[in-house]
Amino acid sequence: MSAGQKSPIFEPCAAYFQNFVAPLRGRSSASNTDCSTRRSTPSIPKPLRSTYGHIESELSYAYLHAVASKAGMACSVANRHEDNNGVDARLKAWGPFQGGGYLTEVDIKVQLKATIGTPASDGYGFSYFMSGVSRYNDCRTQSVAVARILVVLFLPKNAQEWLDHSEDQLALRKCAYWQSLRGAPATTNTSGATIYLPKVQTFGPQALTDIATRLSRHEFPEYPVAE
């Protein structure tokens, strides 16, 4: 290596300093960064600015895991084969369940969604468009032994409000709702289906415990179909 040649080891270090350390220090040299551009960019690091959709997805996993942990249940990410069949995560609960049935261990498979969109509401629930007919059909099938539920996390439009951290709390804004699509009607729409999420079905530890209790009696939650 010649005396004036830079070692390739230092190139990723320099990139890291420019993208992460310098912005946090609030200063940059005129030769490297325009100050007005730096002030107008989001607080999310540069490599993540084009991955908001991935962040929404990961926050939905974090929400699910937190709720399951509080309910005393195991939560794990689905494998590739399950993902191909409309399952994003698996939950396992152990009894005895208060008011439950003879089963002392139940499984739940979960399809996760996250959105910043504002859903239409009739005052009692939300209309949510679930894109992907195959995913919709995976959730509504009645020919599976393990219950499946859909969990939709609604996030603020402003990404800076999604997560707040302080010494007192770690707060994820807004909340998720759940619905069982088991027995839902077929759709002729080729891009997806609109489903109904009742406001009373917020997805929290108690709601998840209630679902597990019903399953211990071998009662599968089903989609409410208008008669």
N, C-alpha and C positions, 0 to 999 in steps of 0.2 A: 504494500500500500504506500503510495507516495506521500510526502510530507504534507501536501496541501489537500489531500483527499479525505472526505468525511467517512467515518465508519458507518456501515449500514445499520449497526446496532442502535445508533442514536437517532435514526430517522423516525421510527415509531414513537420514540420518547418525545421528539420535537413536535410531532403531530398531536400527541396527547396533551402536551403543555399548551399548544395553541388552541385546541378545541375545548379543553376543560379547565385547566388551571388559570390561564390568563383571564377568561371571562369571569371567573369567580373572584379574582383579585380586582376586577373592575377597571383594568387598564390594558392597553395594547399599544404597540408602537405604530406610528403612521406608516411605516414600511410594510407592515404585515396586515393590519386590519383598519378599516374605516370606522371611526368611533360612532358616527351617527347610525351606521348599519348595526353595530353591536348593540346599541341601546334599543333598537326597534325589534330585535329578534325575541322569540319566546324564551322563557327561562329553562325550557327543556333543552338539554345538550344537543348540539348540532347533529350528531349521528342519529338522533331519535325523532327529528322534526317531521320526517315523512312516514312515521310508523304509528300515528295516532290510533289506527284501527287495531294494531297489535296491542297497544297499551289498554284499550277498552277491553279487549279479550282477556288479557292477563288480570285486569281488575275484577272481571266477573269471576275468574277462578279464585282470586283472593277473597272475594265476598263469600263465595260458596264454602271455601275452606274455613273461614272464620265462623260462619253460622254452624257448620257441622261440628267444629271443635267445641263450640259453646254447648251444643246439644249432646256432646259426648260420643260422637260418631266418627268413624274413620272416613277419610276422603282421599281419593287418589285419582290421578289423571288417567283417562282411558288410553288404551294402546292404539296403535295404528289401525288394526282391524276393526275395533269398536268404533273409532272415529269415522271410518268409512261407512258404518251402519248407523250414523246419527247419534252417537254417544260421546260426550266430551269428558264426563267424569263419573266415578262410581262412589256410592255411599254405602256404608254398612253400619247397622245399628244392632245393639244387643239388649235383650230384655233382662228382667221382666218389665213389661210395659204396663203402666197403670191403666186399668180398664181394657187391656189388650187381650189377645187370644192365646192359642196354644204355641205359636211360633215364638221362639226366643232369640232368633237372629233373622234379620231381613235385609235385603239388598235393594237399592234404588239406583237406577241409571238416569243421568241428567244430560239434557241438551242445554247448553248455555248460549245466551245471546246478550249483547250489550249495545246500547244505542244512545245517541244524544238527541234523537228526534223527539218531537213533542207529539204524543199519540192523541188521537181523537178520543174524547170522553163523553159519556152520557150521564155522568154524575155518579154512576155506580161502578163503572169499570172503564177499561181502555180497549180500543181496537188497535191491534198490533199486526203489522204485515210481516209474516215469516217468509223470507225469501228461500227458494229452493224447494221444489215439490217433493224431491226424494227425501229430504230431511223431514218435511211435514208428514209424509207417509210412514217414515221410520217411527215417528213419535205416536202416530194414531193407531198403529197396528194393535190388534187384540190377540195376536197369535204368539206372544212372548210370555215367558214365565216370570220375568223380572219386571217390576213396575218401572215406567219411564215418566219423567216429568220434564217440563220446559221451565227454565228459570230465565227471566228477562231482567237485566239490570239497566235502569234508566239513569243516565249521567247528565250533569249540567252541560249546556252547550259550550261554556268556557272551560277549556282544558285545565286552566290554572285553578279551577274550583273542584276538580275531581277528588283530590286528596289533600288533606291538611294535617300537618304534624306540629306538635308542640310538646312541651314537657308534661302536659296534662292529658293529651289524647292524640290518637291517630284516627282521623275521621275521614271516612269515604262518603262523599255527598250523595244524597238521594237514596233510593232503595230499589230492591228487586221484587218482582211478583212471580208467582208460580202458577202453572196450570198443567193439568193432565190432559193430553190430547187423545187418550185411549178412547176409541169409539167415535172420534170426530168424523164428520162426513168427508167424502172424497171431494176433490176440487177439480174443476175443468180449467182453471188458470194454469198456464204453462210456466209461470215464473214464481209462484208461491201461493200462500193462502193467508187470509186475514183471520186472526183468532181473537178471542175475547179474554181479557184478564180482569177478573173482579178485583176491585180495590181492597176488599176484605182479605184477599189472598196475598198479603205481603209475605215475603220469604224471610222468616227469622227462625231462631232456635225452637220456639214453641210450635210454629207451623210445621217444621220438619219433624218434630217429635210426634205431632198428631198424625202426620202421614205414616210414620213408621208404626204407630199404634194400630192404625187401620189395616196396614199390611200384615201385622201379626195375627189379625183375625181373618186374613186372606181376603180382605176387601180392597179391590183395586179402585182408586179414584178414577172417575171417567169424565169425559168432556160433556158439559151440559148441552144437550141438543134440544132446540125448540120444537115443541110438538105442533 
